[in-house]
């Protein structure tokens, strides 16, 4: 078990030196406790493949130095020097540091981690002896997720805490795999959710994605794709690239981007990979793309030279200010630089000269003459205008210092000789909760993650035509759900435009249509299908259409339901007006005939045709004409019951009178036979009784009908889809057809009797006219049945009115027109002698 004591030495550590001890270039300072630091200051490793016949050469970093990463390393140095000057935090304790370069390489990172954990390098040392190197209680770094994962696995075995300032992979929050890992940079889980929410906010449903083919890119993009799917965002393509892959792979990714229809691309990539990709896309033809960047590259100053990226937006680490840090960075002389291989390389690379006349890392031979002014430099090392990750290093260093303070200090003093074990540092880190000198809160959740706070950064053109980072919003995971994301200023989009670009696979479906996904394509690619008949959609991009309620119907655009128009035979309808005119005309004719008959009631032709039944018949015909008016107008409960019963009773009264007249004709001719006294059996009292009896039967049928199931107003929604037919439901169909059937039976009986009496001798045999009238009546009502059943809407009522009027006109014309003709125009034939003559008159 590793026990840390004064000077940070591991007394029990024994190393097995196998070959030359590596020279890990870095920054270091002795102290009571040593804090390790590992940063990606270079991006390549030079190594020689072994052939197993000789020992391999040691790993060495190569390539140009990343000045920004050097600034991060010096932020750790600055924080420790600041802590050592503290009187409250670790008073009387001096912290030291040992900083190395991982070169963004897993092997180099593990090599450094072993040296930090054990005070020696267990693989690359050539002899077994007590280690004189210092083991560290905690480490700050690494800058990349992939090396940090390898380090965290190894350091977790020793229980040595690792606090990263930049490794944001979601996977590192798994405490079952990485129990000793902490970080001051938010987990990509939050960034992925924030990016997906932002994409949704601006209405982009069709996007492309590019990622680094590394732990950072693959895990970050996986989290984003999951969040994007939950937000209903479709991805046209998802490409991966790593800077060590063949150039053909880079060209293929660039061509996919150029050919895509998605105008928005989310890039979860490291700085090195984005550098290669942007250089390739800068070649003509450069695509016009709205870039969405992750925190790794969205605030990378060197990318501002690509004007094609104007309008780029993404979540970055918030900018901050560290008082005194710039002065610390600029307090560097050639003599100080010579003390550290890293600072020496920086000086030679920044000023393109060689210290001490030796060829520097830049390959130049000009000797530095002392005229170099570091304050005049303008590069990422000296640029402290937007300190972001430097502040995260600063916070990580202070977190470790507070954890050590919690172990070696009590309320009054600190004991530098205190022995402690690694798990005690872990335990203290879980509980740290403090504010740094520049006002930033530091604490960790159960996964070792801080509160996720991002700055929404937008690349906007300045007045001089160059690009700059402009904060336009923030994301804070500590705020209530739904309030984490806020925009504080106007966003400029691709090309510097102020209008939000459109990136959709299919245009939005307007109200009145629904989305139908295209076969074999993502859900964001769809066709807009008009809603079916009777259905609406009242919002954009509806997945389904909704059927209108039964009494409503869609408008022309099918985006709202309107009340269906109610149709019935109203009084102001042209058809109703025509039928009303005929109805009143028929009633007027009946009244006129009644007047004529009454005036000539003593004349032979009136007396010969049973004047009492004739007047009763005319009265019933008047009612028949008028009862048709009850079928016009808005149906109500009373009008529905009245129209059918009034029609049934008045028609039975009318047919009963005609039947009575027919029987009278037959009886009258029977009475002329010798010895016949039949008329005494069918005199006026019997005639009245027969009419009353026939009518009473119909009344009883109507009473039963109204009692059991009377007609009622009914909204017919089935006949027409787009309108309501307001009609009178029959209630009991049996009752309705019983009324009609009874009328039909009486009419048939009357027709048969009149047909039998049609050839009886008489100059004016009324049976012939009754036969013809009953024939018309029967034809009308026989054709009425199919017409009534098949006529739509208000025409059903019109057919019924027409049948009533037609049969009524048939009766009044056939029975009374000849009589009125004789009475008014041929008065010479209105005599008893003429009526009893055996030869018909010429006028007839």
C-alpha positions in Angstrom: 0.0 0.0 0.0 1.3 3.4 -0.9 1.7 5.7 2.1 2.5 9.4 1.4 4.7 11.2 3.8 6.9 14.3 4.0 8.5 15.2 0.7 6.0 12.9 -1.0 8.5 9.9 -1.1 7.3 6.4 -1.2 9.6 4.6 1.2 8.5 1.1 0.1 8.8 1.7 -3.6 11.3 -0.5 -5.3 12.0 -0.3 -9.0 13.5 -2.8 -11.4 15.7 -0.8 -13.7 15.9 -2.6 -17.1 17.5 0.0 -19.3 18.1 3.7 -19.6 15.9 5.8 -17.4 13.6 8.0 -19.6 14.1 11.7 -19.8 10.6 13.0 -19.5 10.9 16.7 -20.4 8.8 18.8 -18.1 8.5 21.4 -15.3 9.2 20.6 -11.7 9.6 22.0 -8.3 10.3 20.3 -5.0 7.9 20.6 -2.0 6.5 18.9 1.0 3.9 17.3 -1.2 4.3 16.9 -5.0 1.3 17.3 -7.3 1.6 15.6 -10.7 0.6 17.3 -13.9 0.3 15.8 -17.4 -0.7 17.7 -20.5 -0.8 17.2 -24.2 1.9 19.7 -25.1 2.8 17.8 -28.3 0.6 15.6 -30.5 3.0 13.0 -31.9 5.3 10.4 -30.4 8.4 9.2 -32.1 9.3 5.6 -31.4 11.3 2.8 -33.0 9.8 -0.6 -33.6 11.7 -3.3 -31.9 12.9 -6.5 -33.6 13.4 -8.3 -30.2 17.2 -8.4 -30.8 17.9 -5.2 -28.9 16.2 -2.9 -26.4 13.8 -0.4 -28.0 14.5 3.3 -27.8 12.6 5.3 -25.3 9.3 7.1 -26.4 9.9 10.7 -27.3 7.4 13.5 -28.2 7.8 15.1 -31.6 6.1 17.7 -33.7 5.4 21.4 -33.0 4.6 22.5 -29.5 1.0 23.5 -28.6 1.5 26.8 -26.8 -2.0 26.7 -25.4 -1.3 23.4 -23.6 1.9 24.9 -22.2 -0.2 27.7 -20.8 -2.4 25.1 -19.1 0.7 23.5 -17.6 1.9 26.8 -16.3 -1.5 27.5 -14.8 -0.9 24.5 -12.5 2.5 26.0 -11.7 0.9 29.4 -11.0 -1.8 27.9 -8.8 0.8 26.0 -6.7 2.9 29.1 -6.2 -0.2 31.1 -5.3 -1.2 28.4 -2.7 2.3 28.4 -1.3 1.9 32.0 -0.5 -1.5 31.4 1.2 -1.8 31.8 5.0 -5.2 30.0 5.3 -4.8 27.1 2.8 -2.0 24.8 3.8 -0.1 27.3 6.0 3.5 26.3 6.6 3.2 23.6 3.8 5.0 23.9 0.5 3.5 22.2 -2.5 5.7 21.1 -5.4 4.9 19.9 -8.8 6.1 17.6 -11.5 4.7 18.2 -15.0 5.1 15.9 -18.0 4.0 15.8 -21.7 1.8 12.9 -22.7 2.0 13.8 -26.4 -1.7 12.7 -26.6 -0.4 9.1 -26.7 -1.7 6.3 -24.5 1.7 4.6 -24.0 3.4 7.9 -23.0 0.4 8.7 -20.6 0.7 5.3 -18.9 4.5 5.7 -18.7 4.0 9.0 -16.9 1.3 7.6 -14.7 3.5 4.8 -13.5 6.2 7.2 -12.6 3.7 9.4 -10.8 2.3 6.5 -8.9 5.5 4.7 -7.9 8.1 7.4 -8.0 9.9 5.3 -10.8 9.2 3.9 -14.2 8.8 0.1 -13.7 9.4 -0.7 -17.4 12.1 1.7 -18.6 14.6 1.6 -15.7 17.6 -0.5 -15.9 18.4 -1.5 -12.3 16.5 -2.5 -9.2 17.0 -0.1 -6.4 15.2 2.1 -4.0 13.6 4.9 -5.9 14.8 8.4 -5.3 11.9 9.9 -7.3 8.9 11.3 -5.6 5.5 9.6 -5.7 2.5 12.0 -6.0 -0.7 12.1 -3.9 -2.8 13.4 -6.8 -2.5 14.3 -10.5 -3.9 17.0 -12.7 -4.6 15.9 -16.3 -4.6 14.6 -18.9 -5.8 17.0 -21.6 -7.5 14.3 -23.8 -10.0 11.6 -23.0 -8.2 8.6 -24.5 -5.0 9.0 -22.5 -7.0 9.9 -19.4 -9.0 6.7 -19.6 -5.8 4.6 -19.7 -4.3 6.6 -16.9 -7.5 6.4 -14.8 -7.6 2.6 -15.1 -4.0 2.3 -13.8 -4.2 5.0 -11.2 -7.5 3.6 -9.9 -5.5 0.4 -8.9 -3.3 2.5 -6.7 -6.2 4.7 -5.5 -4.3 7.9 -6.6 -6.8 10.6 -7.5 -6.7 12.1 -11.0 -8.4 15.4 -11.6 -8.7 16.2 -15.3 -9.3 19.7 -16.7 -10.3 18.6 -20.2 -11.2 14.9 -20.4 -14.9 15.2 -20.9 -15.8 11.6 -22.1 -19.0 10.4 -20.6 -17.5 7.0 -19.8 -15.1 8.5 -17.2 -18.1 9.1 -14.9 -18.4 5.4 -14.4 -17.1 4.9 -10.9 -17.1 1.1 -11.2 -14.3 1.5 -13.8 -12.7 4.8 -12.7 -13.1 5.1 -9.0 -10.3 7.7 -8.6 -11.2 10.0 -11.5 -12.5 13.5 -11.0 -12.7 16.5 -13.4 -13.4 20.2 -13.5 -14.6 20.1 -17.1 -18.3 19.1 -17.4 -19.2 15.7 -18.7 -20.1 15.4 -22.4 -23.4 14.0 -21.3 -24.5 17.6 -20.5 -23.0 19.0 -23.6 -24.7 16.5 -25.8 -28.1 17.2 -24.3 -27.5 21.0 -24.6 -26.4 20.7 -28.3 -29.4 18.5 -29.1 -31.7 21.0 -27.4 -30.1 23.9 -29.2 -30.5 22.2 -32.6 -34.1 21.6 -31.8 -34.6 25.2 -30.7 -33.5 26.5 -34.1 -35.7 24.1 -36.0 -32.9 22.0 -37.6 -34.3 18.5 -38.0 -31.9 17.3 -40.7 -28.2 17.4 -39.8 -24.9 15.7 -40.4 -22.4 14.7 -37.8 -18.6 14.5 -37.7 -16.5 13.1 -34.8 -13.1 12.2 -33.8 -12.5 8.5 -34.1 -11.5 8.4 -30.4 -13.0 7.9 -27.0 -13.9 11.6 -26.8 -15.5 11.8 -30.2 -17.2 8.4 -30.2 -18.7 8.6 -26.7 -19.7 12.2 -27.1 -21.4 11.6 -30.4 -23.2 8.6 -29.1 -24.6 10.7 -26.3 -25.6 13.4 -28.7 -27.2 11.0 -31.2 -29.3 9.6 -28.3 -30.4 13.0 -27.2 -31.0 14.1 -30.8 -33.3 11.1 -31.4 -35.3 12.0 -28.3 -35.7 15.5 -29.7 -36.9 14.2 -33.0 -33.8 15.2 -35.0 -32.6 13.1 -37.9 -29.1 12.5 -38.9 -28.2 12.2 -42.6 -24.7 10.8 -42.0 -22.3 10.3 -39.1 -18.6 10.3 -40.1 -15.5 9.6 -38.0 -11.9 10.6 -38.6 -8.7 10.5 -36.7 -5.6 12.5 -37.7 -3.4 9.4 -38.1 -5.7 7.8 -40.6 -4.9 7.8 -44.3 -5.6 10.9 -46.3 -8.1 9.1 -48.5 -10.3 8.7 -45.4 -10.2 12.5 -44.8 -11.0 13.2 -48.5 -13.9 10.8 -48.3 -15.4 12.5 -45.2 -15.0 15.9 -46.9 -16.8 14.7 -50.0 -19.6 13.3 -47.9 -20.0 16.7 -46.3 -19.9 18.5 -49.7 -22.6 16.2 -51.3 -25.0 16.2 -48.3 -28.3 17.9 -48.3 -28.0 18.7 -44.6 -26.9 22.3 -44.1 -26.0 21.9 -40.4 -23.2 19.8 -39.1 -22.4 18.9 -35.5 -18.7 18.3 -35.0 -17.6 16.4 -31.8 -13.9 16.5 -32.6 -10.6 17.3 -31.1 -8.5 20.3 -32.2 -6.1 18.2 -34.2 -8.8 16.3 -36.1 -10.7 19.5 -36.8 -7.6 21.2 -38.1 -7.1 18.6 -40.8 -10.8 18.6 -41.7 -11.1 22.3 -42.0 -8.0 22.5 -44.1 -9.5 19.9 -46.5 -12.9 21.6 -46.7 -11.2 25.0 -47.3 -10.2 23.7 -50.7 -12.7 24.7 -53.4 -15.5 24.1 -53.6 -16.0 25.1 -49.9 -19.4 24.0 -48.7 -21.8 26.6 -47.2 -22.4 24.9 -43.8 -23.7 25.9 -40.4 -21.2 24.4 -38.0 -22.1 23.3 -34.5 -19.0 22.8 -32.4 -18.1 21.0 -29.2 -16.1 22.6 -26.4 -12.8 21.0 -27.6 -12.5 23.3 -30.7 -15.2 25.9 -30.6 -12.9 28.4 -28.9 -9.7 27.5 -30.7 -8.3 30.8 -31.9 -6.4 29.4 -34.9 -9.6 28.4 -36.6 -10.8 32.0 -36.8 -8.8 32.3 -40.0 -11.4 30.1 -41.8 -14.0 32.6 -43.0 -16.1 29.8 -44.3 -16.8 29.0 -40.6 -18.4 32.3 -39.9 -21.6 31.8 -37.9 -20.2 28.7 -36.2 -21.9 28.2 -32.8 -21.4 25.8 -30.0 -20.9 25.4 -26.2 -17.5 26.2 -24.8 -16.0 26.5 -21.4 -16.9 30.0 -20.0 -14.2 32.5 -20.2 -12.6 33.7 -17.0 -10.0 35.9 -15.4 -7.2 34.7 -13.2 -5.6 37.8 -11.5 -1.8 37.8 -11.8 -1.7 35.0 -14.3 -0.6 37.0 -17.3 2.2 38.6 -15.3 3.4 35.2 -14.2 3.4 33.9 -17.8 5.4 36.9 -19.0 7.9 36.7 -16.2 10.1 34.4 -18.2 13.7 35.0 -19.2 16.2 33.0 -21.3 18.0 31.9 -18.1 14.8 30.6 -16.6 13.8 28.9 -19.9 17.1 26.9 -19.9 16.1 25.3 -16.6 13.3 23.4 -18.3 13.4 21.5 -21.6 9.7 22.6 -22.2 10.3 26.3 -21.6 13.6 26.1 -23.6 11.7 24.6 -26.6 9.0 27.3 -26.2 11.5 30.1 -26.2 13.3 28.8 -29.3 10.1 28.1 -31.2 8.5 31.4 -30.3 11.5 33.6 -31.2 13.0 31.3 -33.9 16.4 31.2 -32.3 18.6 28.9 -30.4 19.6 29.3 -26.8 23.3 28.7 -26.0 24.1 28.4 -29.7 22.6 24.9 -29.9 20.1 24.0 -32.6 16.7 24.3 -31.0 13.6 22.3 -31.6 12.6 24.6 -34.4 15.7 23.6 -36.4 17.1 27.1 -36.6 20.7 27.9 -35.8 20.4 31.7 -35.0 21.5 32.3 -31.5 19.2 34.2 -29.2 20.9 37.5 -28.5 18.8 38.7 -25.5 16.7 41.2 -27.6 13.7 38.9 -27.5 10.7 40.5 -25.8 8.2 38.0 -24.5 5.7 40.8 -23.9 5.7 41.6 -27.6 4.7 38.0 -28.5 1.1 37.4 -29.7 0.5 33.7 -29.5 -1.8 31.3 -27.5 0.7 31.2 -24.7 0.5 35.0 -24.0 -3.2 35.3 -24.9 -5.0 35.5 -21.6 -8.0 37.4 -22.9 -10.2 34.3 -22.8 -8.9 32.0 -20.2 -11.1 28.9 -20.3 -9.3 25.6 -19.7 -6.6 27.4 -17.8 -9.1 28.2 -15.2 -10.2 24.5 -15.1 -6.5 23.6 -14.4 -6.4 26.3 -11.7 -9.6 24.9 -10.1 -8.3 21.3 -10.2 -5.1 22.3 -8.5 -6.9 24.1 -5.8 -9.2 21.1 -5.3 -6.2 18.9 -4.6 -4.8 21.4 -2.3 -8.0 21.6 -0.3 -8.1 17.8 -0.1 -4.6 17.7 1.3 -5.5 20.5 3.7 -8.3 18.4 5.0 -5.9 15.6 5.9 -2.8 17.3 7.2 -4.3 20.4 8.8 -6.6 20.9 11.8 -8.2 24.1 13.0 -4.9 25.6 14.2 -2.0 24.2 12.3 -0.8 21.8 9.6 1.6 18.9 10.1 3.8 18.2 7.1 5.0 14.9 8.6 1.5 13.4 8.5 1.3 10.0 6.8 -1.8 9.3 4.8 -3.1 6.9 2.2 -4.5 7.6 -1.3 -8.1 6.8 -0.4 -8.0 9.7 2.1 -7.4 12.1 -0.7 -10.2 10.5 -2.7 -12.5 10.9 0.3 -11.6 14.5 0.8 -12.1 15.3 -3.0 -15.6 14.0 -2.8 -16.4 16.6 -0.1 -14.5 19.7 -1.3 -16.8 22.7 -1.7 -15.1 26.1 -1.9 -14.7 29.2 -4.1 -11.5 30.1 -5.8 -9.9 33.5 -5.5 -11.4 34.5 -8.8 -14.9 33.6 -7.6 -15.6 30.1 -9.1 -17.3 27.4 -7.1 -15.6 24.0 -7.0 -17.3 20.7 -6.0 -17.9 17.3 -7.4 -21.0 15.1 -7.7 -21.2 11.4 -7.1 -19.7 10.7 -10.5 -16.8 13.1 -9.9 -18.3 15.7 -12.2 -18.8 19.4 -11.6 -21.9 21.4 -12.3 -22.2 21.8 -16.1 -21.9 25.4 -17.1 -21.3 26.3 -20.8 -20.9 29.5 -22.7 -22.8 29.6 -26.0 -20.1 30.9 -28.3 -20.8 32.4 -31.8 -18.2 33.2 -34.5 -19.1 36.7 -35.7 -17.4 39.1 -38.1 -15.8 42.2 -36.5 -15.8 45.6 -38.2 -12.4 44.9 -39.7 -13.7 41.7 -41.4 -12.0 39.2 -39.1 -13.8 36.6 -37.0 -14.1 36.7 -33.2 -15.7 34.7 -30.4 -18.9 36.4 -29.1 -20.8 34.9 -26.2 -24.5 34.8 -27.1 -25.9 32.5 -24.4 -25.3 30.2 -21.5 -26.3 26.7 -20.3 -26.4 25.9 -16.6 -27.4 22.4 -15.5 -28.0 23.6 -11.9 -31.0 25.6 -13.0 -34.5 24.1 -13.0 -35.4 21.8 -15.9 -36.4 23.9 -18.9 -34.5 27.0 -17.8 -31.0 25.7 -18.3 -30.6 27.3 -21.7 -30.7 31.0 -22.3 -29.8 33.3 -25.2 -28.6 36.8 -24.3 -27.7 38.4 -27.6 -28.3 38.1 -31.4 -26.8 35.1 -33.2 -25.0 35.4 -36.5 -25.3 32.4 -38.8 -23.4 30.9 -41.7 -21.9 33.7 -43.8 -22.7 36.3 -41.1 -26.4 36.3 -41.9 -28.9 37.1 -39.3 -31.6 34.8 -40.5 -31.6 31.2 -39.1 -30.6 28.8 -41.9 -33.0 26.0 -42.8 -31.8 22.4 -42.6 -34.7 20.0 -43.1 -35.1 16.8 -45.1 -38.7 17.8 -46.0 -40.5 21.1 -45.7 -43.0 21.4 -42.9 -46.4 20.0 -43.6 -49.0 22.8 -43.4 -52.3 22.5 -41.5 -54.7 20.4 -43.4 -52.1 17.7 -44.1 -50.3 15.0 -42.2 -46.8 13.5 -42.4 -46.2 10.2 -44.2 -42.7 8.9 -43.7 -40.9 8.0 -46.9 -40.1 4.3 -47.2 -36.6 3.4 -46.2 -35.7 6.9 -45.1 -35.4 8.6 -41.6 -38.6 9.9 -40.0 -37.7 13.5 -40.8 -38.0 12.6 -44.5 -41.7 12.5 -45.3 -44.4 13.5 -47.8 -47.3 15.8 -46.9 -50.6 13.9 -47.4 -53.9 15.9 -47.4 -56.2 14.8 -44.7 -58.9 12.4 -45.7 -62.5 13.5 -46.1 -64.0 14.6 -42.8 -60.6 15.0 -41.1 -58.5 18.0 -40.2 -55.0 18.9 -38.8 -54.8 22.3 -37.1 -51.1 22.4 -36.6 -47.9 22.2 -38.6 -46.3 18.8 -39.1 -49.2 16.8 -37.7 -48.5 13.1 -37.5 -52.2 12.3 -37.8 -55.4 13.9 -38.9 -58.3 14.1 -36.5 -61.9 13.4 -37.5 -64.3 16.2 -36.9 -67.2 15.6 -34.4 -70.3 14.2 -36.1 -72.0 17.6 -36.3 -69.0 19.3 -37.8 -67.2 19.3 -41.1 -63.8 20.5 -42.2 -63.4 23.9 -44.0 -61.8 24.1 -47.4 -58.3 24.1 -46.0 -59.1 21.2 -43.7 -57.5 23.0 -40.7 -60.6 23.5 -38.6 -64.0 22.0 -38.0 -67.0 24.1 -38.8 -70.6 23.3 -37.8 -72.4 21.5 -40.6 -75.1 23.5 -42.3 -78.6 22.2 -41.3 -80.9 21.4 -44.2 -84.6 21.2 -44.1 -87.5 22.4 -46.3 -87.7 25.9 -45.1 -90.3 28.5 -45.9 -87.9 30.6 -47.9 -86.8 27.7 -50.1 -87.8 28.0 -53.7 -89.2 24.5 -53.8 -91.2 25.2 -50.6 -92.6 28.3 -52.1 -93.8 26.5 -55.2 -95.4 23.7 -53.1 -97.0 26.3 -50.9 -98.5 28.0 -53.9 -99.9 24.7 -55.2 -101.2 23.8 -51.7 -103.0 27.1 -51.3 -104.3 26.9 -54.9 -105.7 23.5 -54.2 -107.4 24.6 -51.0 -108.8 27.6 -52.8 -110.1 25.4 -55.6 -111.8 23.2 -53.0 -113.4 26.2 -51.3 -114.6 27.6 -54.7 -116.1 24.2 -55.6 -117.8 24.2 -52.2 -119.2 27.6 -52.9 -120.5 26.6 -56.3 -122.1 23.4 -54.9 -123.6 25.3 -52.1 -125.1 27.9 -54.4 -126.5 25.2 -56.7 -127.3 22.7 -53.9 -130.9 22.4 -55.2 -129.8 21.6 -58.7 -130.3 18.0 -59.9 -126.6 17.3 -60.5 -125.7 18.3 -57.0 -128.6 16.4 -55.4 -128.0 13.3 -57.7 -124.4 13.0 -56.4 -125.1 12.9 -52.7 -124.6 16.5 -51.7 -123.9 15.6 -48.1 -120.9 13.4 -49.0 -119.8 15.8 -51.6 -119.5 18.7 -49.1 -117.7 16.4 -46.6 -115.4 15.3 -49.4 -114.7 18.9 -50.4 -114.0 19.7 -46.7 -111.6 16.8 -46.4 -109.8 17.8 -49.7 -109.4 21.3 -48.3 -107.7 19.7 -45.2 -105.6 17.5 -47.5 -104.3 20.5 -49.4 -103.6 22.4 -46.2 -102.0 19.5 -44.3 -99.2 19.6 -46.8 -98.1 22.9 -45.3 -97.3 21.1 -42.0 -94.4 19.4 -43.8 -92.7 22.7 -44.5 -90.5 24.5 -41.9 -88.1 23.4 -39.2 -89.2 20.1 -37.8 -90.2 20.2 -34.2 -91.6 17.6 -31.9 -95.2 18.8 -32.4 -94.9 19.4 -36.1 -93.5 15.9 -36.7 -96.4 14.3 -34.9 -99.0 16.6 -36.6 -97.8 16.3 -40.2 -98.1 12.5 -40.4 -101.3 12.1 -38.3 -103.1 15.0 -40.0 -102.1 13.6 -43.4 -103.3 10.1 -42.5 -106.6 11.1 -40.9 -107.6 13.7 -43.6 -106.8 11.3 -46.4 -108.8 8.5 -44.8 -111.7 10.9 -44.4 -111.4 11.9 -48.0 -111.2 8.2 -49.3 -114.0 7.3 -47.0 -116.2 9.9 -48.6 -115.3 8.7 -52.0 -115.9 5.1 -51.0 -119.3 6.1 -49.6 -120.2 7.9 -52.8 -119.1 4.7 -54.8 -121.3 2.5 -52.6 -124.2 5.0 -53.0 -123.9 4.7 -56.8 -124.0 0.9 -56.7 -126.9 0.9 -54.2 -128.8 3.5 -56.3 -128.7 1.3 -59.4 -129.6 -1.7 -57.3 -132.6 0.2 -55.9 -134.0 0.6 -59.4 -134.6 -3.1 -59.7 -138.2 -4.3 -59.0 -138.7 -5.3 -55.4 -135.3 -3.9 -54.2 -135.2 -2.0 -50.9 -131.5 -1.8 -50.6 -131.3 1.9 -50.2 -132.9 1.7 -46.8 -129.8 -0.2 -45.7 -127.4 2.5 -46.9 -129.2 5.7 -46.5 -127.7 9.0 -45.2 -127.3 7.8 -41.6 -125.4 4.7 -42.8 -123.3 6.8 -45.1 -122.3 9.1 -42.3 -121.6 6.1 -40.0 -119.5 4.4 -42.5 -117.3 7.5 -43.1 -117.0 7.9 -39.3 -116.1 4.2 -38.8 -113.5 4.2 -41.5 -112.0 7.4 -40.2 -112.1 6.3 -36.6 -110.0 3.2 -37.4 -107.3 5.5 -38.8 -107.5 7.7 -35.7 -107.0 4.7 -33.5 -103.9 3.6 -35.6 -102.5 7.1 -35.2 -103.2 7.2 -31.5 -101.4 3.9 -31.0 -98.5 5.1 -33.2 -98.2 8.3 -31.1 -98.4 6.4 -27.9 -95.9 3.7 -28.6 -93.2 5.5 -30.7 -94.2 8.9 -32.1 -92.3 10.7 -34.8 -89.6 13.1 -33.6 -87.1 15.6 -35.0 -83.9 13.8 -36.1 -80.6 15.0 -37.3 -79.6 12.7 -40.2 -75.8 12.6 -40.3 -75.5 9.6 -42.6 -77.0 10.7 -45.9 -74.7 13.6 -46.5 -71.2 13.9 -45.0 -70.9 17.6 -45.2 -74.3 18.7 -44.0 -77.0 17.7 -41.5 -80.5 16.8 -42.7 -83.1 17.8 -40.1 -86.0 15.6 -40.7 -88.8 13.9 -38.8 -88.0 10.4 -37.9 -90.9 8.0 -38.2 -90.4 6.7 -34.7 -92.2 3.5 -35.4 -91.9 2.5 -39.1 -94.7 0.0 -38.5 -97.0 2.9 -37.5 -96.2 4.9 -40.6 -96.7 2.1 -43.0 -99.8 1.0 -41.2 -101.3 4.5 -41.8 -100.3 4.4 -45.5 -101.4 0.7 -45.8 -104.8 1.5 -44.4 -105.2 4.4 -46.9 -104.1 2.1 -49.7 -106.6 -0.6 -48.7 -109.5 1.9 -48.7 -108.3 3.3 -52.0 -108.0 -0.2 -53.5 -111.5 -1.1 -52.3 -112.9 2.2 -53.7 -111.2 1.6 -57.0 -112.7 -2.0 -57.3 -116.2 -0.9 -56.5 -116.0 2.1 -58.8 -114.6 -0.1 -61.6 -117.6 -2.5 -61.2 -120.0 0.5 -61.4 -118.4 2.3 -64.3 -120.7 0.8 -67.0 -124.0 1.3 -65.2 -126.5 3.2 -67.3 -126.7 6.9 -66.5 -126.1 10.0 -68.4 -123.9 11.1 -65.5 -122.5 8.0 -63.9 -120.1 9.3 -61.1 -118.4 5.8 -60.8 -116.4 6.5 -64.0 -114.8 9.6 -62.6 -114.2 7.9 -59.2 -112.5 5.0 -61.0 -110.2 7.4 -62.9 -109.5 9.5 -59.7 -108.6 6.3 -57.8 -106.4 5.2 -60.6 -104.5 8.5 -60.4 -104.4 8.2 -56.6 -103.0 4.7 -56.8 -100.4 5.5 -59.4 -99.2 8.5 -57.3 -98.8 6.6 -54.1 -97.3 3.5 -55.7 -94.6 5.7 -57.3 -94.3 7.6 -54.0 -92.8 4.6 -52.1 -89.6 4.2 -54.1 -89.3 8.0 -54.5 -89.7 8.5 -50.8 -87.1 5.9 -49.9 -84.5 7.2 -52.4 -84.9 10.9 -52.3 -82.2 12.7 -50.3 -82.6 15.3 -47.6 -85.3 17.9 -48.0 -86.5 16.3 -51.2 -87.9 13.4 -49.2 -90.3 15.9 -47.7 -91.0 17.5 -51.1 -91.9 14.0 -52.6 -94.3 13.4 -49.7 -95.9 16.9 -50.2 -96.0 16.3 -54.0 -97.8 13.0 -53.5 -100.4 14.6 -51.2 -101.0 17.5 -53.6 -101.0 15.3 -56.8 -103.5 12.8 -55.3 -105.6 15.6 -53.9 -105.7 17.4 -57.3 -106.5 14.1 -59.0 -109.5 13.7 -56.7 -110.9 17.2 -57.0 -110.4 17.4 -60.7 -111.7 14.0 -61.6 -114.7 14.1 -59.3 -115.8 17.7 -59.3 -114.5 19.3 -62.5 -117.2 17.6 -64.7 -119.9 18.7 -62.3 -118.7 22.3 -62.2 -118.4 22.3 -66.0 -122.1 21.3 -66.3 -123.2 23.7 -63.5 -121.4 26.7 -64.8 -121.1 26.1 -68.6 -123.8 23.7 -69.5 -126.8 24.6 -67.3 -129.1 23.1 -69.9 -127.8 19.6 -69.0 -128.3 20.2 -65.3 -131.8 18.7 -65.4 -133.3 15.5 -64.0 -134.6 14.4 -67.4 -131.1 14.8 -68.9 -129.4 13.0 -66.1 -131.9 10.1 -66.3 -131.6 9.8 -70.1 -130.4 6.6 -71.6 -128.3 8.3 -74.3 -125.3 10.4 -73.1 -125.4 14.0 -74.1 -123.0 15.3 -76.7 -121.4 17.6 -74.1 -120.2 14.6 -72.2 
